[in-house]
Amino acid sequence: MIDGPYFWLTVLGVLGTGLVAGVFCGFSTFVMRALAMLPPAQGVAAMNAINTTAVMPAFMIVFVGSAVLCAVIGVVTFVLWPESGTAELLVGSALYLFGCFGVTMVANVPRNEILGRLDPGTSEAAAYWPSYVREWTFWNHVRTVASAGAAVAYVLAIT
């Protein structure tokens, strides 16, 4: 069993990746559905407001902090190569770093940037909104599953 500071790093990894999974799950299960039900101008304006507030410290500390923590756990695992939990630790780190953080950077953020440049009341915004909701939500499902999977992998590593 993992012990000492390494154990506590992994517990923090469970907490961080689990919290992020919960946020993304909320978006996938009801926030995006509710926004999609609004007229496009209102949905675009609301999502732009959400995207602006998402980069505030409260969420970014958990989101980016979890990425840093997962990277540390992955590196420490390669260096120490513990007798148990190695595969779970590496899988958890990879799931979060690539399936959550990486997908955010290559799939969700670019869509947010395009949406942010659109004036909510324009026909261009109204035309983009349905594909934005569909594509953004799909990639958010991926992030949800990846971060939840990371949390599960870390729990398995410490049990």
C-alpha positions in Angstrom: 0.0 0.0 0.0 1.1 3.5 -0.7 2.0 5.5 2.4 3.5 8.7 3.7 3.4 11.9 1.6 2.8 9.9 -1.5 -0.4 8.6 0.0 -1.6 12.2 0.7 -0.7 13.4 -2.8 -2.9 10.6 -4.1 -5.7 11.5 -1.7 -5.5 15.1 -3.0 -5.5 13.7 -6.5 -8.8 11.9 -5.8 -10.3 15.0 -4.3 -9.2 17.4 -7.1 -10.1 15.1 -10.0 -13.4 14.2 -8.3 -14.3 17.8 -7.8 -13.6 18.6 -11.5 -15.6 15.6 -12.6 -18.5 16.9 -10.5 -18.4 20.3 -12.1 -18.2 18.9 -15.6 -21.0 16.3 -14.8 -23.3 19.2 -13.8 -22.6 20.9 -17.1 -23.2 17.7 -19.1 -26.4 16.7 -17.3 -28.3 20.0 -16.9 -26.4 23.3 -17.5 -25.9 22.8 -21.2 -29.4 21.4 -21.6 -30.9 24.4 -20.0 -28.7 26.8 -22.0 -29.7 25.0 -25.2 -33.4 25.6 -24.4 -32.9 29.4 -24.3 -33.1 31.5 -27.4 -29.7 31.6 -29.1 -28.9 35.2 -28.1 -29.6 34.4 -24.4 -27.7 31.1 -24.5 -24.7 32.7 -26.1 -24.7 35.5 -23.6 -25.1 33.2 -20.7 -22.4 30.8 -21.8 -20.0 33.7 -22.5 -20.6 34.9 -18.9 -20.0 31.4 -17.6 -16.8 31.2 -19.6 -15.6 34.5 -18.1 -16.3 33.5 -14.6 -14.8 30.0 -15.0 -11.3 31.4 -15.3 -11.5 33.0 -11.8 -9.3 31.6 -9.1 -11.9 29.5 -7.3 -12.2 27.0 -10.2 -8.8 27.4 -11.8 -7.0 26.5 -8.6 -8.9 23.1 -8.6 -8.7 22.6 -12.3 -5.1 23.6 -13.0 -3.9 22.5 -9.5 -5.3 19.0 -10.2 -3.3 18.9 -13.5 -0.1 19.9 -11.7 -0.8 17.3 -9.0 -1.5 14.6 -11.6 1.7 15.4 -13.3 3.6 15.2 -10.0 1.9 11.9 -9.2 2.9 10.6 -12.6 6.5 11.6 -12.3 6.8 10.4 -8.7 5.3 7.1 -9.8 7.9 6.7 -12.6 10.7 7.6 -10.2 9.6 5.5 -7.2 7.8 2.7 -9.1 5.8 1.5 -6.1 5.2 -2.2 -5.6 1.4 -1.7 -5.7 -0.8 0.8 -7.4 1.6 1.8 -10.2 -0.7 1.1 -13.1 -3.6 2.8 -11.4 -1.5 5.9 -10.6 -0.3 6.1 -14.2 -3.7 5.6 -15.6 -5.2 8.2 -13.3 -2.6 10.7 -14.2 -3.0 10.1 -17.9 -6.8 10.2 -17.8 -6.8 13.6 -16.2 -3.9 15.1 -18.0 -4.9 14.0 -21.5 -8.6 13.2 -21.2 -9.6 16.2 -19.1 -6.9 19.0 -19.2 -5.7 18.2 -22.7 -9.3 17.9 -24.1 -10.1 21.2 -22.5 -7.2 23.0 -24.2 -7.8 21.5 -27.7 -11.5 21.1 -27.8 -13.5 23.2 -25.3 -11.3 26.4 -25.0 -11.1 27.0 -28.8 -14.9 26.8 -29.0 -15.3 29.1 -26.1 -12.9 31.6 -27.8 -15.0 31.5 -31.0 -18.2 32.0 -29.1 -16.7 34.8 -27.0 -15.9 36.8 -30.2 -19.5 36.6 -31.3 -22.1 39.3 -30.5 -25.0 37.3 -28.9 -27.7 39.1 -30.9 -26.3 38.4 -34.4 -27.4 35.8 -36.9 -23.8 34.5 -36.9 -24.1 33.7 -33.2 -27.5 32.1 -33.7 -26.1 29.9 -36.5 -23.1 28.9 -34.5 -24.9 28.2 -31.2 -26.5 24.8 -32.0 -23.2 23.3 -33.2 -21.3 24.9 -30.3 -23.7 23.3 -27.8 -23.5 19.9 -29.5 -19.8 19.8 -29.9 -18.9 21.5 -26.6 -21.1 19.1 -24.7 -19.7 16.1 -26.4 -16.2 17.1 -25.4 -17.4 17.9 -21.9 -18.7 14.4 -21.6 -15.2 13.2 -22.5 -13.7 15.4 -19.8 -16.3 14.2 -17.2 -15.6 10.6 -17.8 -11.8 11.1 -17.9 -11.7 13.1 -14.6 -14.1 10.7 -12.9 -12.0 7.8 -14.2 -8.8 9.5 -12.8 -10.5 9.7 -9.4 -11.5 6.1 -9.5 -8.0 5.0 -10.6 -6.4 7.0 -7.7 -8.8 5.4 -5.2 -7.9 2.0 -6.5 -4.2 2.8 -6.1 -4.6 3.6 -2.4 -6.9 0.7 -1.5 
